Structures are given as structure tokens and as C-alpha cells.
Amino acid sequence: MRRGAKASELPSGARQDTRKHTRHVLRPTREAVAGYLARELSWDEFARAYRSVIEERHRAGSAGFDEIAALARTSDVYLGCSCPTKQNPDVRRCHTWLALEIMAQMYPNLDVRFPEL
């Protein structure tokens, strides 16, 4: 998936908007994103904060995570974000990369694929 593409050029599958302003279970916090983009947090600090909030959400209730995993077993699921951007050009430094790692750990039998670089 890429930004600015026509709908007919996008891959088929379920798109999940996981940006910070959504209510998606895989969204990062606004504060962590702002801190990372302002260079107040290093990537490692952002990653730790993101993993912590996702683990907390999962402990509070796994239904949202289970729904994504179930959907991914029957169709392609794409995690949407605004990266890469000029401010954050490396998709490996995006919360969606971390989300893929986390989902692969939580659901070891799930076919999780990372973007080609």
C-alpha cells in the first residue's frame, strides 16, 4: 500500500487505520508519536513505550487483537499509517512495524509479512 495511490491500484484486503488519532487497538499514543517526531524520544524509547501500551491494552482485553488475527487468517490485512514521511522516512521506524512484530509474537501461527525494503 502506498500513499496517494488510486483505489484501483491498491492491493485487495482489509485496511486497518492504526494512526494515533484512531481508536484502533494497535494505535500509538499521541504523546509518544509527538515525542519521537520532535526527537525527544529515541527510537528505542518510542518502541519500549509502544510495546508497553500494547501489552497493557492486551491485558485489559484481547478481543480487538483476536479480531484482527481472525480476519488475517481469512484475508490480507494491511496496517495503515502515514509513514514513510519526510520526518520519518524509514518504515522500520514506524509503529506498524512494531505492531507486526507484536502480532507475530501474540499469534505465532499467524502469517505475518513485513514490507519489502
Contacts in CASP RR format, 6 or more apart in sequence:
PFRMAT RR
TARGET T0000
AUTHOR 0000-0000-0000
METHOD contacts of the structure
MODEL  1
MRRGAKASELPSGARQDTRKHTRHVLRPTREAVAGYLARELSWDEFARAY
RSVIEERHRAGSAGFDEIAALARTSDVYLGCSCPTKQNPDVRRCHTWLAL
EIMAQMYPNLDVRFPEL
1 10 0 8 1.000
1 11 0 8 1.000
1 15 0 8 1.000
1 78 0 8 1.000
1 80 0 8 1.000
3 82 0 8 1.000
11 76 0 8 1.000
11 78 0 8 1.000
12 75 0 8 1.000
12 76 0 8 1.000
13 75 0 8 1.000
13 76 0 8 1.000
13 77 0 8 1.000
13 78 0 8 1.000
14 71 0 8 1.000
14 75 0 8 1.000
14 76 0 8 1.000
14 77 0 8 1.000
14 78 0 8 1.000
15 77 0 8 1.000
15 78 0 8 1.000
15 80 0 8 1.000
16 24 0 8 1.000
16 26 0 8 1.000
16 68 0 8 1.000
16 77 0 8 1.000
16 78 0 8 1.000
16 79 0 8 1.000
16 80 0 8 1.000
17 24 0 8 1.000
17 80 0 8 1.000
18 24 0 8 1.000
18 26 0 8 1.000
18 27 0 8 1.000
18 79 0 8 1.000
18 80 0 8 1.000
18 81 0 8 1.000
18 95 0 8 1.000
18 96 0 8 1.000
18 99 0 8 1.000
19 27 0 8 1.000
19 80 0 8 1.000
19 81 0 8 1.000
19 82 0 8 1.000
20 27 0 8 1.000
20 28 0 8 1.000
20 29 0 8 1.000
20 30 0 8 1.000
20 33 0 8 1.000
21 27 0 8 1.000
21 30 0 8 1.000
25 54 0 8 1.000
25 57 0 8 1.000
25 58 0 8 1.000
25 64 0 8 1.000
25 65 0 8 1.000
25 68 0 8 1.000
26 54 0 8 1.000
26 68 0 8 1.000
26 79 0 8 1.000
26 95 0 8 1.000
26 96 0 8 1.000
26 99 0 8 1.000
26 102 0 8 1.000
26 103 0 8 1.000
27 95 0 8 1.000
28 46 0 8 1.000
28 50 0 8 1.000
28 53 0 8 1.000
28 95 0 8 1.000
29 49 0 8 1.000
29 50 0 8 1.000
29 53 0 8 1.000
32 41 0 8 1.000
32 46 0 8 1.000
32 49 0 8 1.000
32 50 0 8 1.000
32 53 0 8 1.000
33 46 0 8 1.000
33 95 0 8 1.000
34 40 0 8 1.000
35 41 0 8 1.000
35 46 0 8 1.000
36 43 0 8 1.000
36 45 0 8 1.000
36 46 0 8 1.000
36 88 0 8 1.000
37 87 0 8 1.000
37 88 0 8 1.000
41 49 0 8 1.000
43 93 0 8 1.000
46 95 0 8 1.000
47 98 0 8 1.000
50 95 0 8 1.000
50 98 0 8 1.000
51 98 0 8 1.000
51 102 0 8 1.000
54 98 0 8 1.000
54 99 0 8 1.000
54 102 0 8 1.000
57 65 0 8 1.000
58 65 0 8 1.000
58 106 0 8 1.000
65 103 0 8 1.000
65 106 0 8 1.000
65 107 0 8 1.000
68 77 0 8 1.000
68 103 0 8 1.000
69 103 0 8 1.000
69 106 0 8 1.000
69 107 0 8 1.000
69 110 0 8 1.000
71 77 0 8 1.000
72 103 0 8 1.000
72 110 0 8 1.000
72 111 0 8 1.000
72 112 0 8 1.000
73 110 0 8 1.000
79 96 0 8 1.000
79 99 0 8 1.000
79 100 0 8 1.000
80 96 0 8 1.000
81 94 0 8 1.000
81 95 0 8 1.000
81 96 0 8 1.000
83 91 0 8 1.000
83 93 0 8 1.000
83 94 0 8 1.000
83 96 0 8 1.000
84 90 0 8 1.000
84 91 0 8 1.000
84 94 0 8 1.000
88 94 0 8 1.000
91 97 0 8 1.000
91 115 0 8 1.000
91 117 0 8 1.000
92 117 0 8 1.000
97 114 0 8 1.000
97 115 0 8 1.000
100 112 0 8 1.000
100 113 0 8 1.000
100 114 0 8 1.000
103 110 0 8 1.000
103 112 0 8 1.000
104 110 0 8 1.000
104 112 0 8 1.000
END
